[in-house]
């Protein structure tokens, strides 16, 4: 299914046999994502340009005859068990991995799906808290597991919405649809131009001569206790002040007519969203055309806007982006919700490994922190295959 599948499949299979005696019926996976451009625009009904990445969440699954789910996390060495009919949202203690399994089950049930139970082993390779959508990956992977165990039709858009509802109403993070949809519908060697209002998808080819380099600052944040939800409230307040349904509907000329009483913070949040939507649309043309000068300018401007207008960058992210720019990136910016996590850069393929090493060396010299770098290409979205038992 992707380059990680042999080792990941072997691990979830081995643990399944140990935990549940016997073999699974399916191996499912859902990838993380990195966002090329279009940050904090998804929950404003705007445009985004993410791509799925090879790191994924993997689940070995076997259906049960009741409505109980039993899952074992290989990474956390922890189990969760629950009755699907007994789920109800409430205050979550600790936001543990098991809450994502429960949240996906609850959201599927609330959407009217008839669910059967399953048992499975879960393993993830998406760095947690790095802005690479590890939470969306587990939600989409669990939805895929339920689809197999319960005989549900897999529709990427509807399943992405279910993942978003779980994140919003079970976990408590008021995210948009981007992460779940990129995980559910990604396409190999393409980014996805997503209209977050209509959910229209347009694959955008990533030129063969470019590689995506994800630069992990190794600094982390907890979104539900960070300023993330505050930023969403500020965007909603700005939309009300301008008299539009969402900031997606605000034009540059309307933006300049600042309403009386609109606070400075709310105005700058709106300015970021309006300019970022324009950058996404331009990137969707510049990237497949190989206009690398324009690609670089758009990514650099996106970071400046996120840093200055939306105020979701951090000293570590700024240092990493600056190091990437000095090393000759074809554009670099923070990616994900911000406040920590990763930056993303394009680089010409022959220089990718050397570029990553140069950036990390520069970053450590300027911050005293050891970062990490990953060179990836765009991956396919969520998938599943039946597991053929081994001949004994």
N, C-alpha and C positions, 0 to 999 in steps of 0.2 A: 504493500500500500504506500509506503514511502521508504526512504533510506534507513529509517530507524526500525522498521517493522520486524526484522528477524530477532533482534535482541529484546525488544519490548514485548513482542508476542511470546517469546520463550519465557520471559519473566512472569507475565500474568498467567500463562498456562501452568507453569511449574507451581506457582502459589495456589492456583485454583485446585489442582490435583491434591495438594497438601491439605488445603482448608476444607474442601467440599467433597472429597473422595469421588473421583470420576473426572470426566472431562467436560469442558464447556460446549455449548452449541454454537456460539458466535464469538468472534473477536471484533469489537467495535473501537473506533478511535475518533477523536475530534481534536483539531489542531488549535494552537494559540494563533495570535495574529500580531503583526506589527503594522502600525498605521503610517503610510507614506506621508500623507498630509490630510488635514481636516480634523483638527482637534477641538473638542468641546462644541462642535457643530451638530452632532447627531441628535442630542436632546433638544436642539433648537430647530428641528425639522430640516436641517441643512444637508450639505453634501460632504462625503468622506471618501477617502481612497486608501483602504487597507489592503493587505494581502495576508493570506494564511501562511504559516511557517511550519517547517517539519516537526519541531517539538510539539508533542500532543499529549492528550490523556487517553489511555488505553484501558479497556475493560474486557475481561473474559467473562462471559455471561451464560447462565443456564436458567431456563424458565422454571418456575415453580407452579404447583397446581393450586396454590392459595394466593392471598393478596399481601404477602409478607415479602419485604426486601431485606436481604442479608448481604452486606458488602464489607470487604476487608481492604483497607488502604495499605498497600505495600510500603509506601513512602512514610506514612505516619505510624505504621505498626499499630493500627487501631481499627476497631470494628464498629459498624452501625447496624441496627436492626429495628424495623418499624413496620406497623400495619398501615397500609395505604389509606384505609378508611378512617384512621384515627388522627390524621394530620390536620392541624389547624395553625395558622400563623400566630406568632406572638413574640415576645422578647427573646432574643437569641443570646445565649451566654457563650461568648468566645468566638463566634463565627468559625467554628471548626469545619473541616472538610465535609463531615457528615451532614451538615446543614444544607450544603449544596445538593446532595443526593435527595434529601427530604424536600427541599424547595422545588426541584424539578418534578418530583412525583406529585406534589401538591398542585403545581401550576398545570400539569397535564390533566390531572383529575378535574380541576376547576374549569378547564377548557372543554370538558365533556367527553374526554377519552375514557374508554373502559380499559382499565389497567389490570394486568396480571403481575404477580410477584416474580422476583428473580433473585438469584444469588450470583455474586461476582467478585472478582479481584480487580483492584484499580491501581494503576501506576501512571504517574505523570512525569513528563520531561520538560514542561514549560516552567521556566523560572518563576517562582511565586513572588508577587509584590513588585515585579519589575516593569509593569505597564505593558505586558505581553499577553494579557487576557487569559491568565490561568483559570480564573473563575468561570469565564464563558466556556472555556474548553471542557471543564468538568460538567457544567450544566448541559452542554450540547451532547457530550458523550453519554451522560445518563439518559437524556431524552432518546438517543439512538438505541441504548440498551432496552429501554421500555418499548420502543417501536418494534424491536425484534421479538422480545418476550411476549408482547401483547398483540402482535400482528397488525400494527398500525402502519398506515401509509406514510412514508417519509417525504415531507414537503419542507424544504430548507427554510422558506420564509416563515411559515406558520410555526415551525419548531424554534426558529430564532426568536419569534415573539414570545413563545412560552418561556424560553430561557431568560428573556428580558423581564418578564413578569416575575419570575422566581427571584431574580436579582433585586427588583424594585420592592416587591411586596413581602418576600420571605426574608431575604438577607438585609434589606433596608438601604440599599445603595440606589439612588435615583439616576441610573445610567441610561443611555440611549440604546439603540438597537445595533450599533456598528459591530461590537465585539462578537455577539452571538451570530450575526448574519455572516460575518467573515469566516467564522469557524464552521458554520453549517454549509456555506456555499462557495468556499474558496476554489480557485482554479489554478492549476500548475502553470508557472511562468507568467501569471497575470496578476495585476491588482484588480480590485473591483471598485468601479465608480458606483457609489450607492446614493440614491436619493432617499434620505431617511424619512421623508413624508410618504412617498408612494411605494417605497421599497423596490423601485425599478433598479435593476442591476445591469451594468455594462462592463464586460471584461476589457481591461486595458493592458495591452502587451508591454511587458518589461523588456527592454532591448537586451539581446544576448550578451552584449559587451559590458553590461552593468551587473554588479553584485550588490545585494543589500547587506550592510554591515550593522548589526545591532550592538551597541556599546553600553554595557551595563555599568552604571556608576557604583553598584553594590550598596547604594543607599535605598532605604525602603520607607513606605508610608502605609498607613491604614486608612483607606478611603472613607469608610463610613464615619470615622472620627476626625477626618481632615476637613479642609475647606471645600471639598468637592460639592457637597450638597448646598453649601452657601453660594457657590458660583451659579448653581442652577437657579436658586432663588433670585439672585441678582439679575440673571438673564430674563427670568419671568417678569420681574419688576420693570426692567427696561422695555420689554415688549408691551406691557400695559401702558407705560408712559407714552410710547410712540403710537399707541392705538392699533397695533397689529396682533394677529393671532400668535405669531412666534417671530423670532428675529430672522428667520428664513425670509420673511416677507418684507423686511426692511431694506430699502434701496440706499445706495450711497448718498443720493440727493436728500432723501428723507432723514438720513442719519445726521446730516449737517444742520438740520433744523431742530436743534436740541430743545426738547420740551422744558418749559420752566419747572424748576424743582427737581429735575432729574439729577441725582447725585453723580459725582465724578466717577466713582467706582462703577456704577451701573452704565454710565456712558462709555467708559473704556471697554467694559465687557461687550457691549453692543458693537463697538467699533471693531473689536477682534473678530466677532462672528461674521459681520458683513464682509470684512476684508478676507477672512479665511475661506469663506464660501467661494469668493471670486478666485482665490488661488487654487482651490481644488479643481474648478472647471478648467482653468488654464493648464494645470498640470496634466489633466487627462488628455490634452492635445500635445503638450510639449514632450511628455515621456515617450510615447510610442513613435513620435517623429524624430527622436534622437537629438532634440534641441537641448543639449546638456547645459549650456550656459543659462538658459531660462529655467531649467530644472533646479540648478544650484541656487539661483536667485530666489525662486519661489520657496524653497525649503529654508533658506537663511532668513527670509522675511517672516515666514511662519514662526520660526523660533523667536525672533525679535518681538513679534506680536504677543506670543504666549508669555514671554518674559515680562514685557512692559505693560501691555493692556490687560491681559487676563491674569497675570501674576500667579502662574502655577509652575514656574520653573524653580530652580534652586541653585545655590552656588555650585554644587557638584555637577548638575546638568549643564550649567553655563560653561563650566570648565571643560567638560567632555566635548561639547559642541565646538568650543573654540579650538580645542586640540584637533578635532576632525577637520576643521576648516584650514588650520595651519598645515595639516598633512596632505592637503590636496583633494578633499572630498568633492564629489559632484553634488554638493548640497548636504547640509546636516541640520538636524533639529531635535529637540526633545520629542519623545513619542509617548502616547498614553496619557493618563490623566494628569501626570506631573507630580510635583512635590517630592520627587525622588524617582528611582527606577532607571529607565534607559533613554538613550538617544539613538537616532537612526541616521545612517548616512548612505548615500550611493557612492560607489567608487568603480572605476574601470576594472574589469575582471582580472587582468594580469597583475594588478597591484594590490588585490584585496588582502592577502595575508600580510604582506609587508606594511600596508596601510594600517591594519588593525594593530600590529605590534608597535608601530610608531605612535599611534594615538594613545595606547595604553601607557607607554613609557612617558609621554608628555603629560598625561593626566596624573600619573602617580607623582611626577616631579612637582606639579603645581598644587596638588591637594594632599599628598601624603597617603592617599587611599589607593589600594590595588583594585582596579576594575577588571572586567571581563569583556571579551569580544566574541561575536559569533558571525560567521559568514554564511548567509543562507540565500536560497532562491525561493520563489513563491511556490506554495504547496497546494494540493487539493484539499477540499473541505471534508467534512465528516463522512465516514465510510464504515462499512460493515462487511464481513464475509463469514459464511458458515464455516465452522471448524470441523474438519474431517478427523474423527478419532484415529489415533495411531494404531497400526497393526501390532498386535501383541504376539 
